Each structure stands twice: as C-alpha cells, then as structure tokens.
Amino acid sequence: MKILIYGLNYSPEPVGIGKYTGELAPWLTSRGHNVRVITAPPYFPGWRIATGYQNFFGLDYVNGVRVWRCPIWVPRRPRGLTRLFHLASFALSSIGPLLSQISWRPDVVITVAPAFFCAPGALLLGRLCGRSTRSLLHIQDFELDAAFELGLLKGRILRSMAESWERSTLRGFDRVSSISAAMVQRLIDKGVDQSKIIHLPNWVDLDVIYPQFGVARLENPYRRELGIDPDQLVLMYSGSMNQKQGLDQLVTVIHYLSDIPRLVWLLAGEGPTKEEIVTATAGLNQVLHLPLQPLGRLNNWLNAADIHLLPQKAEAADLVLPSKLLGMLASGRPVVASSPEGSELATLASQVGACVPPGDPASFAAAIRELICSPQRREVAGRQARSMVEQRFGSEAVLSRFEQELEVLVADAA
C-alpha cells in the first residue's frame, strides 16, 4: 500500500503522539508498504523547535521513511487563541506539500489528531485523488473538547460552531479511529456511524521495556547516578507537563507525605507548567527535577521507580488516555492515578495500583501511603501491570491489527 501520514507530531519527539506516529511509519515500511509523512519540526513537549532542526520546509529520511517538514508557529505558553494559531499555522504551511501528493495517489491518507485544522486538507486530497484514495482520521486527543473543558477556549456560541464543524468533518472520513473505549464512545456520541469507527489503542514494545528485579534493580543506573539508597522508595512522574495533567496537586501530595523520610520524588518532563512545579517545590531536598530522559535509557529510567504517578484533571478524563501509562505498565511497577470513576484510566489504574478522584490530593497521598506500607501489594500490582500490557498492548499485536484495518479499508475502494 501507498500510505500518507499527515499530522503535527513525529519522531524524534520522545513522548506523546510524535512517539507513536514515529514508530508506526517505520513499522509499516518494514512490512513492505510505501510510507510518506508530512509533519512539523519536532517541538513537543518543550514547546520550542528542537535543537538541530530549522523551522522551514525540508525533506529528510527518518528510519527509511520520506518525511516532509513544514513550518509551524510555536507559542512559548500555549493558551486559547495562541493554540489555535499554532494549529492553523501548520495546516496552512503544509497544504502545498500535501496537495503535491496528488500525482502519487496514495491508497490511504491517515490524519492524526490533534490536528483538526489539517482534516479539511486531507479530505480535499482524497477527493482530488479519486475514489481509490481512502481516508482515516486517527484521534489521539479530542483537541476541541479539551480546549473548552480546560478553559483554553470559552463561549457557548464558539463551542457550538466548533462542534458543528467537527461533526461535519468527522462524517467526511471513510474511517475514524481512537485509542480507548471511552474515546470510541465519544465518537458515537458525536454522531459518527459505528460501522466507520475503529478502536486502535496505543502500544508498547515489550522487548524494549521490561521489569528489572533483584540485582538488576539494585544496580539500576539511575538509582546509582542519583545516589538513591536501596531502602529508599522512588515516586516518579515522567512526561509532558501541561494543564491537563493537574501536576499542581503533586506539590500538596509531597507535603502530605513529608513524614516519610525515605521517599525520593523524581519529576521529569518538559512543558508549560514545569516552571511552576519547580518553583513550588524549591527547597524540598527529596524532590529531584530532571528533563525528559533519552529513549535509549527509557527502560532503566522507568525501572528506577517503585511507584509511578499519573495525575489527570477531571475535565480531560475521556478526552485522552495518557500515552505514558503503557510504559509504566510495561516496567512492572504499580501506578497511582487520578481520574473520575468509570473513566478508561480509572478502570486500568485501579487494577494495577490505585485510582482516586481528581483534585483530591489527600486521597492521592493516602493511596501512595498504602502502597508504601505494603511491599507485597506493590509486588502484586506490578505483576498485574506487566500482565495487562502483555495481553492488550504489545506493539506487534496492535500494529498488525492496524495494518489489517488499513488493508480492509483499501480493499473497500477496489
């Protein structure tokens, strides 16, 4: 198949959507498909163009995939209208490279959201190429819903207009996929025909991330480098730092647990709210702030933790399933999360540690304290985490199913 992938984020972005799209394209290439990508220069999660990249048009090859980079305006602190201008800037700059693919006539165009401003261009390309080109919108994040729920955009009239445009756009694609059961249900609620919806979860490479036990854990490079003693417990948050995470509650949690001297808090990541967290924890010796760690060291990094932390605001509960969760599960460590009861994250986290209501740092701290006091419970939760990811989220199984869905989609055009 000739496959065109169109979206904002791509390799070498280390977390989030860029990580998954950056793994999908070379995997499809390795299966013999001809894959092209139209994307922006890497900028996430730090919200600045990555070192070594220029913000202009360029063509390069990444892991055997032809990649067009198109300029994008990156606000230092994305808010409301600035975020909209950010999204629109890429949609406008990429329209030329996108329409230049008409002569190539891809079999399928995969548009990855959040990039809803890109959707009209993808649909236009499909129409210009003819019936033989099929379209798939893969939703990693309901960006419009999240913008209104988190207060980045406001106003009933504006929201009504945005939702009307969104419904019309969703109906234009041959298939619409998303990464969790709750997000699939939201697509149904938005009026997408159920026969057009595909549940395609994210994945994790089980050979790259795996649990360390015994001597391997004691000799974990990060624990040695950071001077963490064997009897100290590491509580880790690692990933993007922005509004939907609700990281501010972790500061309160740290104070609630200050009576336990053997705790070490590792907070690693980049994003608009990092500076606030660093400032709020200044002077707390047990808190260490690090940048995002290299992918080549990811297994050692995740295994440095005894308990993984995954706070999330209530407003984002069914709008996105945090991609960082899968690495946590694969490392065989328990997870403490915050999400409303009944959400996808709550359902998963409650089986591998604990999940508490969002915005309740006292309950979050209590859940951590229970795990701290019970090594046996931590061990059981960690085994359950690894078992869950092996059964449901292994990369080969998920990506093979993705490939099968694409083959069915293209066959429908024959």
N, C-alpha and C positions, 0 to 999 in steps of 0.2 A: 504493500500500500504506500501511496504518497501521502504523508501526514504533515500538515502545517499546524504548529502550536503557537498560539498568539496570546501574550499576556505580559503583565508588568514585570514579573519576578522570575529570575532564573539563576542558575549556577554562575558564579560561585557564592551566592548568598547562602550563609551557613544554616539558617533556620527558616521555618515557615514555608510559604508557598514556593519560594525560589528553590529550596532544597528538594522538594518533591518533584516539581517540574524538571529540575536539573537532573534528577535520577530517571524520570520517565522517558525523556527523549533518547538518551543513550541506550536504555534498555530496549526500546523499540527498534533502534538502529541495530543493536546486536542480534535482533530477531530477523533481520533482513529487510526491514522497512526503510524507505527513503524519507527521512525526517528533516524538516526545516523549522527554525524557531525565529519569531520576531518578538523582541523584548527590549527592555531598557537597560542601561548600565546598572550594575549592582549598587544598591543604595541602602538596603534594609538589613538589619534593624536599626542601624545608626542614623538613618535619615540624612545621609550625605554620600556623595558618589565615592565608591571605594577607591583606595589608593591603587594607582596603575591603570585606571580607566578614565577616559575623557568623555564628556557629555556632548558627543556629537555622533553623526551617522558613522557606522562602521560595520564591517563584515569580518567575522572570525570563525574559527572552527574549535569547538569545545567537545572533547571526547567523541570525535568523529561526526559531530552534528554541525551543520551550517547555521550560524547564528547571526542575524541582523540586529544590531544595537541602534536604538533610536533615542534622540534626546528627550529628557524629561525634566520638568521643573520640580525641585525637591525643597519643600519648606523645612526650615530647621525645627519648627514646632508645629506640626500639622494640626489645624483646628478648622472646623466648619468649612468656610469658603475656600481657605487655602488648600484643604484636602481635595475639594472639588477641582480647583485649578490644577492641582498636581495630576489628578487622574485625566483631566481633559487635555493637558499638555502632551501626554504620551499618545492619547487617541489621535490627536491632530498630527503629531510628528510621524507617527507610524503609518498613516493612511497611504502614503506613497509606496513604501516598501511592501505594504500589504497588497495593494492593488496590482503591483508588479508581478504578483504570483499568478495572475490570470493565465499567462502563457504556459505556466507549469501545470495548471489544472490539478490541484491536489484532490485526492479521493475524499479526504475528510479534513475539516478545519476545526481544531479544538481551541476554544477560547476559555481561558482560565480566569475566573473572577476571584478576588475583587479586581475588576477592570470593566465595569459595566458600560463605561463610555466607549469601550472597544467593541461592544457587541454589535452596534449598527454597522460598523465597517466589516466585521466578519460576515454578517448576513448579506451585505452588499456583494462581497466577494463571491459568496456562494451562488447568488442569483446570476452574477455575470459569468461564472464558470459553467452554469447549467446544472441540470438535474443530477449529473454524475458526481457532483461535489456535495458531500453531506456535511452537516454542521452539528457540533456538540458543544454545549456550554457546561463547563465543569465548575461548580461553585464550591470554593474552599471557605468562603466567608460571605455572608449576606451583608454587603457593604452599606447599602442604603438603610436597611433596618438598623444596623449597628450605629450608623451615624445619628439617626433620630433617637434611638433608645439611650445612647450615651450622651445625648445633648450636644453633639457636634453640629447638628443641623436642627432647626426648630421651626415650628409653624404648621398649623393644620393644612393650610392651602398648599404649601410647598410639599408636605408629605403626601397629600392626595395626588398631586401632579406627578410626583416621583413614583408612587406606587402604580399609577395608571400606566406610565411609560414602562415600568418594569414588567408588568403583566403582559403588555403588548410585545415586548422584546422576548420574553420567555417563550411565548407562543410561536415565535418565528424560527426557533431552533428545532432540528429534527429529533434531537435527544437533549435532555438536561440531566446532569448527574450531580450528586453531592456526597459528602463524606460520612454522614451519620444518619441514623434512622430518624432522629428528630428534625434534621435539616431536610430530609426527604419529605417528611410530613408537612413541613412548612411550604415546600414546593406545591404539594397537593392543595394546601390551603390558599395558595396564590393562584389557583386555577389551572395549573399545568396538568395536562392529561396524564393519568397514571401510567398508561402504556408507553409514554415517552420518557419516563423517569428511570434512572439507573442509580443504584446505591453502590458507590465505588469508594471504599474507605481509603485513608492513607495507610502507609505500610512502614515496616522497619526491616532492615537487613539483619537477620538473626545470627549471621556469621560474623558480623561486624560488632554488634553489641550483645554481650552475653554476661552472665553473673560471674563475679570473682568471689571465691570462697577461700577460707583457710589462709595459707601462706600468701596466696596471690592478693588477698585483701589486705593483709598486714603489710605487704610490700608495695601497695598501690603507690605509684609515683607521686600523685598529687598529695597524698597524706604525708609522704616523706618530705616533699619540697616545701609544704606549708607548715611543717613541724607539728602535725596533728598526732597526738599520742594514741596508742591502741585502745585505751579506755575512754577516749573522747568520742562523742557522737556528733556526726555531721548532719546538719539540716540544710538542704540545698534548694535554692531556686535558680534555674538557669533558663534563659530565653529572652525574648523581646520584652521591653519594659515600656508599656503604654497604658492608656486609660482603662482598657477593658480587663486588664489583669487585676486591678484592685490591690496593687502591691502596698499601698499605704497601710493596710491592716496588718501587714507583717511587722511593721515597726512596733505596733501595740503588742502583738504576739511575743516578740522578742523580750519586751519588758515584763510581760506576764510570766515568762519562764526564766527570768534572771536569777531565780533562787537555785537553779541547777547549774553549778559551775562548770561541768564537764561538756557543755554544749559549744559547738562551733557552727556559726551560720555562714554559709558560702552563698553569696548573692552575685551571680554573674549574668551579664547581658548588656544590651545597648537599647536606647530608645528615649523618647521624650521625657519620661518620668524618672530616669535614672538619677539625675542630679538631685531631685527632691529626696529620693531614698537615701542617697549618700549623705546629704545634709542632715536628714532626720536621725541617722544612726551614728553621726560623728561622736567620737569619744567612747563608743562601745567596743571594747577590745576583742570581744568574742565574735564580732561581725567582720567578715572579710569581703571586700568588693573586688571583683575581677571582671575583665572583659569576657566576651564570648570566647570559648576555647576552640582551638583548631579541630577540624573534623577528624584528623588523623589521630587525635588523642581522646576522641569522644568516649570510647569505652572506658578508659581509665578515669576520665572525668566523672561520668555518671556513676561509676562504681565507688568513687570516693565518698558518696553519700551513704548515710544509714537510713535516712528518711527523705523522700522528695516532697517538695511543697508546690502546690498548684492552686493558688487563689484565683478567683474569677468573679467579676461583678455579675449580679443577678441579671442585668439587662442584656448581657451577652450570652446567656445560658444556652439558648437554642439557635444562636446565630453563627456560632463557630465551635468546633470541637478542637481544643488546643493540640497542635501537632506534636508538641514536646512530650505529650503523655506517652506516646508509643516507645520512645527511647527510655523513659523512666520504667515502663513495664518490662522492657527487654532486659534491663540491668538487674532485674530480680530484687528490687527494693520496694518497700511499701510506699504508698502515696497518701498524703493528706491534702484534700482539695476542698474548695468551697464552691457550691453550686446548688440551685434550688432542687428540692426533692422531685424526682421524676425526670430530670434532665438526663441527657446521654452521659455527660461527665459524672453526674452523681451516681448513676447506675453502675458505671465502670469502677469508679474510685471506691465505692462502698464495698466492693468485692476484694480490693487489694490494699486496704488500709482503712481510710475513713473519709467521709464527706460531710461537711457541716453547712449550714445556711450561709449565704454570702453576707458580708458586712457584720459578722459576729466573731470578732477576734477572741472573745473569751471561750467560745466553743471550739474555735480552731486550736487555741492553745491547749485546751483540755484534751482534744483528740491526739495532739502530739505527745502530751504528757503520758497518756495511757500507753502509747507505743514505746515511749522511752522506758517505762516501768516494766515492760514485758518483752524481753528478748525473744521468747518463744512466739509471741504474737507477731513480732516483726518478721521472724523467720517464715512463719506460715503465710503471712501476707505477701512476702517476697516471692515465695514459690508459686502462689496463686497468680501473681502478676506475670511471671515468666510463662506459666502455663496458658494464661489467657492470650498473650500476644502470639505464642506459637500456634494456637488453634485458629486465631482470627485475623492476624495482621502481618503474617510473614510476607516478605516482598515478592517472592516468586509466585505465590498463590494469588495475591491481589493483582499483580501486574499481568499475569496470564489471563485472569478474568477480564481485565481492562482490554487486552488485545482481542479477546473473543468478542467482546461487545462491539469493538470497532469493526471487526470483520462482519458481524451481523448487520451493522449499520450500513456499511459499504455495499454488502450484498443486496440490501433492500433497494438500492438505486439501479441495480442491473436490469 
